[in-house]
């Protein structure tokens, strides 16, 4: 990548924006400057102060073919091709193009966001008082050239015609760079005032120049994205999807289904419509989909290369930016089907929506595996091995940081291993996954991927609701308002000084319906369990069996023995994790000393507190965080 740093007169920029020689790449956001920012920009020009650089990209580039669009306010024939694309400086050049050319009417808004049509003038006498007065001299008026008060009934300043402007001494800034600007000034009756304005304001402003960084024709898409993000001063960060949207739109190759008018944004909306019936896919991002396309593209590219120096399989940003429209269209339909397949795969794992999805990012390699394995992904043996990989990633909490490298290893290692190909070894994700017994103590909210994973495993353990004879599966989950609630109620634990580490741990929580939780209230288990039996009209033996499906010791619960319950359930949860991961859990809590039992206190150490009445208020379940959680933590 090379660049030059010329400095051109503002009039040259205006000529290029109005003629279409400078246009915007399609990924640029829309014009958004408000009235006061535009006015201040014009003050900057009249004072001769610098406004910063603009960045331009040479369009004579074989790799970077962005679809262009004119600067807002400029109308061009479709046949006009730009010589340069404006990467940084859109808001400034758009403001100047609209305010300083043509009729000078700018489509803007006020500080409250109300849409306006404004024109800009400079009070000649005020401007000549000195540089500090120029700020007050530049005014903004309605598009009709009038300033009104009393709900637009009274006109306090009328600049609607050239004659009125000259009589009152207000120069229209739309004439600053026009051929008629000098003529307008000479038309003023006050010759002394007009000559002073021409010499001290008008002529210097016409010499105003702006430095530029011009990127040459060898600049790559990756470089454009990086440069744009680091120097863009008026917009939001540019992501890969937006950049490829502009790239694909600039691809003039004809495709049977789309012709030459393909829009990546429209195609992604079509994908979202297909995913709409599957709540677990609702948070999937467009860049997630593109990463899956990139993995498949680089896998196929590597497979077709010969020799030892083959290109790498990748989902990195720089490789995403190398995607062509042909690459995207090659994989879009198989991946759509794969992600829909994932919704069923997750439902079988008792993960029904995004609230309880451990890692959105893990769906990317999983979709690629489905495309690669096709129907083999549903055979019992391969599917069991995919399930083991899935739980290893979740419970080992391996998808919460930088994931592109893991994606590449997963899609190369897991499919062959899942189908038991002779040369396949155990995938890295399964080898690296580890779970420690003590982690159960710190899993307290659904912000952690392993917390969500254990919750799903409990549901899959044929857990049923305590009061209604219903499985906590997809069909009943929403209807029963199933959520995670305390087993020993929060109030009971707090009254007895049970430390938060144990009270709030997932060991002391399970999935039950809202109705059951209301029946529990804040009471001791020895009180609320008989109440549940009466309401559900079941025996103690039946309820004990239900508790067992939740890996809860009914005996300890009925005796209000928190420490005994905690130790037993921790052990059983470890066994649940071991079964899912296919490897032992690290037992890192020592046993046999007074300080190392499950809760580091005996049940006899729990301070006595009066049991709550039957009418105790039901405990509020753990709130669902609305904050984004890309890392799973």
N, C-alpha and C positions, 0 to 999 in steps of 0.2 A: 504494500500500500504506500503510495506517495501522495504528497499534498503540496499546494502552493498557497501563498498568503497575500493575494492582491488587495488593494484598497481602491474601491470605485465610488464615483459620485452617486449620491442617492438618486439622482435623476436617471442614471443608467439602470439601477435596480427597478425603478418604477416602469421604465420602458420595457424591461424584460418580463416583469410580472404581468403587465397588461397585454403584451404580445404573445405570452405563453412560452417564451424562451426559458423562464423559470417557472416551474410548477411544483406541486407538493406530491410526495409519494402517498399512495393510498392509505398507508398505515397511520399517517398523521391524524391526530384528533381534530375536532372542529374548532373553529375560531371562537374564543370565549372572553376576550378582554372587555372590561366594562368602560363606561364613558370617562371616568376620571383617569384611568390608566392611559387611555388614548390621549386625553388632553395633556397629561404630564409628558407623554412621549413627544408631542408637538412642541411643548415648552423646551424640552431637551434639545431639539433640532434648532429652534430659534436662538437658544443660548449658545449653540455650538459645542455643547458638552457631548462626550462619547456615550454611545448606547450599547456598546459591546459588539461582538462579532456575529456574523451569520455563518452557517456551514452549508456548503453546496456539494453535490455529488455529480460528477460527470456521467451522463446517461449513455455514453458510448462504451458500454460495458457488457461483455457477453454473459457474465455470470449473474449480474444484478440487473434484472429486468422488472422493475416495479411498475405497477399500473399508476400512471400519473393522474392528477386532477388539478384544475386551475386553482389559483389563490381565490378564496371566497370573495365574491363581488365582481369577478372577472368572468365574462362569457366568451368561450372560444369554440371554433368549429372542431369537430371530433378529429379532423385530420391533422391538427396542429400537434407536433411532437416537441417535447421540451429538450433543451440542450443541457439543462441542469435541474436537479431536484433539490429542494430546500429541506435540509435535515434539521437545522436549528435556526430559529428566527421567524417562525411562522407567524406568531402573534404580532410581532413588530412590523414585518413586511406587509401583512394583511391590513393592519391598522393604517399604515402609511399609504398603501395602494388605494384604499377606499377614501381616506380623508384628503389626500393630496392629488387625486386625479378625478377626471370626470366631473360629476356634480358635487363631489365631496361628501355625499351622504353615506354615513357609516351605520350598518346594522349592529347595534350594541345593546347594552342593558345598563340599568342603574345599579346602585349598591345593593338594592333589595332583589335584584334579578328580573325586574320588569323590563320587557323588551322596548327598545327605543330606536328611532331613526334620527341621527344627529349630524349637524354640520358644525364646522369650527372656523372661528374668525379671530383676528387679532386686533385689539384696540390700538390703533397706530400711535396716538398721543401717549397713552399709558406705556406702551412698549419703549418709547423713546426716552422715558424718564430714567432708564438704566436697566442693567441686567436683572436686578432683583425685582423689577416691576413686571417682567415678562410673564411670570406665573399668573399675576392678576390680569394681564392684558389678554391672554388666550381664553376665549369663552366658547361654550358649547350651547347651541340653540337647536330648536326643533328643525326637522327637515324642510319646513316651509320658510325658514329664516326668521321666525318670530319668537320672541320671549313673551310669555303671557302670564297673567296672574288672575286671581279671582275665578278659579276653575275655568281657565281659558277664555274668560269673557273680556278681559282687558289686555291690550297689547302694549307692553312697556318698551319694547324695542323691535323695530321692524327693519329687517335686513333682507327682505325678500327680493329686491331688485338691485342691479348694479348701481343705479342712480342713488337709491337710498343708502347703500353701503358707502359710496363715495362722499355723500353729503355728511354722514355721521362719523366717517373716518374709521370704518371697520373693514379690514382687508380679508377677503375670503381665502383661506389657506389652500383651497383647491386650485387656486391660480398661482401658487408659489413656484411650481415648475412648468407651468404651461407657457406657450408662446405669448399668451395675452396678459401675462402678469405685469410686465412693464407698462403695457398700454393702459391697464387698469389704474396704475399708480399715476401715470401722467394725466389721467382724466380727472384727478382731484382739483378742486378750485384752489386750495391752499398749497401753492407751489413750494413754499419753504418746508412745510410739513412733509409733502410727498417726496421731495428730494432727500430730506434727512432720513426718511424711512427706507428709501431705495438704497442709500449708501450704507446705513448702519445695520439694517435688519435684512432687507430683501436680498441684496447681492451676496452677503456672507452666507445666508441660509442656502442659497442656490449652489454654493460650493461645498456644502456638507457632504462628507464621505464616510463610508462604513467599511471597516476591514472585514475580510472573509477568509475562511479556510475552505479551500476547494480540494476535495478528494478526487484522485485521478481514476482512470478507467480500470485500473488493476485492483481496486478496492473490493474485498469479498463481502458477502452478506453478513458473515460473522463480525467482520470489522465494522460494518455499518451499524449493526445492533449495539456493539460495545461502545463505539464512539457516540452514538445517539444517546445512550443511557448516561454516559459520563458528562456530556456537555449540554444536553438539552435543558434549556432554562425555563421553558414555559409550559411543558407538558408532563404527563405521567410516564413512568418507566415503560419502555417498549418491550413487549414479550415476544417470544418466538412465534406464537400463533398470529399475531398482527403482522409481523414481518413476512411470514409465509403467505398470509392472505393477500398482501400486496404483490408478492412475487408470483404467486399462481395466477392472479388476475392479469399480470403482465405477460403471461405465457400465451403466445398466439397460436400454439399448436392446436389443431382441431381434434376434438374427442367426440365420438359418436353420440354419447348421451348428453353432453353439455355444449357441444359446438365449441366456440372459442370464447364463451362467456361464462367461465367457471368462477364461482364465488365461494371461497372456503368458509366464510361466515355463514352463508346460507346452508351449506352442506352440514356444518356443525349443528345448526338449528334442527335440521332434519334428523340428525343423530340423537339429539336431545329428545325429540318427540318420540322416537323409538324407545328410548330409555325411560320415558315418563311413567309407564306402568310399574316400574321397578324402583321402589323408594331407596333401596340400598345403593343405587347408581346415581342418585340425584346430585351428589357433590362431585362427581367425576368432572375434571376440568379438561378444557380443549387441549392443553399442553400434555396432559396425561395420555390422551388419545394419540397425539403426535409422537410421544415417546415410544408407544407401542408400535406405531408405523416405522419409526426409525430402527427399532430393534429388529423387526422383520426384514427391513430393507438391507441393513448391514449384515444380517445373517445370510441372506440370499447372495449378497455381493461377495462375501467371504467364501461361500460354498462354490461359487462359479469361478473363483480365482485359482490359479495353479501356483505351485512352488511354495516356498517356506515364508516368503514375505507377503503374507496376505493381510488385507485391511482388518481392523479390529471390529468386533461386534460392539455396538455402542448405543447409548441413549442420551449421550451428552448433548449439550446445547449446540456446540459447533457442528455436530453431525446432523442434528435436527434441521439446522439451517441449510444443509446440503440437499435436503429432500427436493425432489422434483414433483411436479403435478402427476406425472406417470407413476412415481413411487406411491404417492398417496392413493391414487385411484386403484392401484394394484391391490391394496390391503384394506381399504375402507370397509367393504362389505364383509369379508371374513372377520374383521375385528368387531364390527357391530354385532354379529352373531355370537362371537366369543364373549363379549361383555354381557350379553343377555344370558348366555349359558352360565356365567359367573353368578348372576342373581339367583339362579336355581341352586348352584353349588353352595352359596352362602346360606340360603334358606335351609338346606339340608344340614348345615352347621349351626342352625338356629340363630343366624344373624340376618335380621329382617329389614333393618333400615340403617341410615347413616349414623344415628345416635350410638349404635353398638357395633359399628364397623371398626375393627381395631386399627387397620392401616388402609387408607385409600390407595396409597402408593403401591401396596402389594398386589393390587388388582392388575397393574400394568404387566408384570412378567407373567402373571397367571393367564391373562388374555392371550399373550403370545404363545404360551405353552399349549393352550387349547387349539389355536390355529395350527401349530406344528403337529400336534398329536391327533387332531381331528377326532374321529369316533373312538380312538383308543383311549381318550381321556375319560370315557365312561365305563370302560371295562373295570371289573372289580379290583384286580391287582394294581394296574396303573393308577386308578383313582385313589386307592388306599395310600399309595406312596405320595401322590400329590397332596392328600390330606395331611400326611405326616410333615411334608415340607411346609404346608400352610401353617400348621400349629407351631412348628419350630420357629418360623419367622415371627409369629405373634407372641408366643410365650417367651421366646428368647429376646424379644423386643429389638429386632434387627433392622427395622425399616423406619426408624425415627430420625436418622441423620442423613448423610449423603448416601444416596441410593443408586445412582447411575451405574457404578461399578458392580454392585450386587445384582442389579437387573441383568447385566450382561452375562454374569456367571450363571445366574439362575436359568436363563433361557438356553444356555449351552449345556448345562449339566443335568437339569432335572428331567427333561423329556426322555433322554436316553436311559437314565437311571430308572425312571418310572416304568419304562417298557422293558427293563432288564436286558439291555443290550450288553454283550459280553465285555466290551471295552469300557463301559461306564463305571465310574466310581461313585462313592457317596457324595452328594452335592455339598458344597461349602456351607451353605446355609444350615443344613442339618448338622454338619460337623461342628459348626461354631455356636449353635444354639445351646444355651445353658439356662437353667432356672434354679435359683437357690431358695431353700425353705424360708429363710428370713424375708424374702421379697414379699411373701404373703402379708407380713406385718405392715409394709409400706404401701400396699395396694389399697387405696382408700377412696378413690374417685374414678369415674369413668374416663378421666383424662388420660389414663394409662392404658396402653394397648393390651397388656397382659390382664388387666382388670376386666376389660370387655371380653377377652378370650375365655377366662375362667367362668364368667357369667354365662356365656354361650355354651360352654361344656356342661355346666350344671343343668341348663335347659335340655340339653341333648341326653342327659342321664335319666330320661323319662320322668323328670320332675313334674309333679302335678300340683295344682293349687291346693291349699290346705283346707279350704271350705267347700269348693265346688269340684266335682269329679271331672276335671278338664285338664288335658295336657297343655303345657305352656308352649304351644307350637304356634306356627304362623297364623293359623285360623283363629286361635283364641287370644293371642298376645295383645292385640289392640282392643278387642272387645272386653277383656278383663282388666284393661289398664294395668298391665303387668309392669312392675318396676322393681328396683333393688331397694330392699328395706332391711332394717336391723332385725336380728333374731332376738337377742337380749336388747330390749328397747333402749334408745338413747337416754331417756330420762331415768330409767332404772339404773343404768350404768353410771350416769353422772351423780345420782344421789348416793351411790356407793363408792365413789372415787375410783372407778375403773379408768385407768389411763387411756387417753385418746388413741394411742398406738394400737390398743386391743379393741376398744369400743368401736372405732371407725374402720378397722381392717375388714377386708372382704371376707375374712374368716367369720366375722359376726354379721354377715349380710347374706341375703338370698333373694330369689325372685318369687314374689307373691303378688296377688291381685290387690287392687286398691281396697276392695271390700274386706279382704282378710286383714290388711294392715289396719283398717279402722277398728276391727275387732280386737286387735292386739293392744292398741293404745300405747300407754306408757307403763303398762303393768308388768309384774313379774311373770315369767313363763308358767310357773305353778298355778297362777290365777287365770291367765288368758287361754291356756290350752283347754281346760274344762269348759270355758265359755265357747270356744270354737267347736268343741264336740257337741255342746247343746244346740248351737245355732245350725250346725251342719247335720245334726241328728246322726252322729256316727259314734262308734265305740273308740276307746282309747287305743285298742289294737290297730284299728284302721288308720287313725291319725298317726300312730307311731310308724307305720309302714310308709305313709306319705313323707314324714320327716326324714326317714331313711333315704328316700329318693333324692333328698336335698343334702345328703351326707351329714345329717344332724343326729347326734346321740339323743334319742328321746328320753332316756333315763336321766342323763345329766341335765337336760332342759327342764324336766318335771321337778327336779330337786333344786333348781336354781343354782346349779354348780357351774359357775362361769368358767373357772380355770379348767375343770375336767372337760367341759364342752369344747373349750378353745383348743386344748391339746389334741383331743380326738379329731376334731374337724380339720385342723391343720394337717394332721397326718393323712386324712382321707383326701383332702384337696391335693396334697403332694402326689398321692397315688393317681388321682385324676389327671394331673399334669404329666406324670410319667407315661401313662397309657397313651396320651395324645402325642407326645413328642417321641415316644419310642426309645427313651433313655432315662437313666436315673436322675432324680432331682438331687441337687447337692444339699445334704443335711448339714447345715452350718450352725445349728442351734444345739449346744451340748446339753445332755441330760444327766441327772443324777446329783445335782447340787441344789441347795436351797435357792440360789439366785438364777437358776437356768431352767426352771419349769416354764410352761408355755406363756404365762402372763407375768412371770416373775413375782407372783404373789399367790398365796393360797386363798381358797374360798373363805377360810376362816378369818382372813385378814380384811375382807370386804366389810366396810362399816355397815352396821345394820341401819336400815331406813324403813319407814312404814310403807307397806304396799299401797299402791294407788287404788282408788275406788274403781268400781266397774264402769263408772261414767267418765273415766279419765279421757282427756282429749287424745285423739289419734295422732300418732307420730307423723311428722312431715317427711316424705321420702327425699332422697338426695336430689338436689336441683340439677337440671340439665343445663350444662354450660352452652351458651350460644356463641362463644368465642371460637374462631377457627383454630384447628389443632392439627396442622399438617404433619407433625412429628409423631403423633400418637402419645405424647406425654402431657 
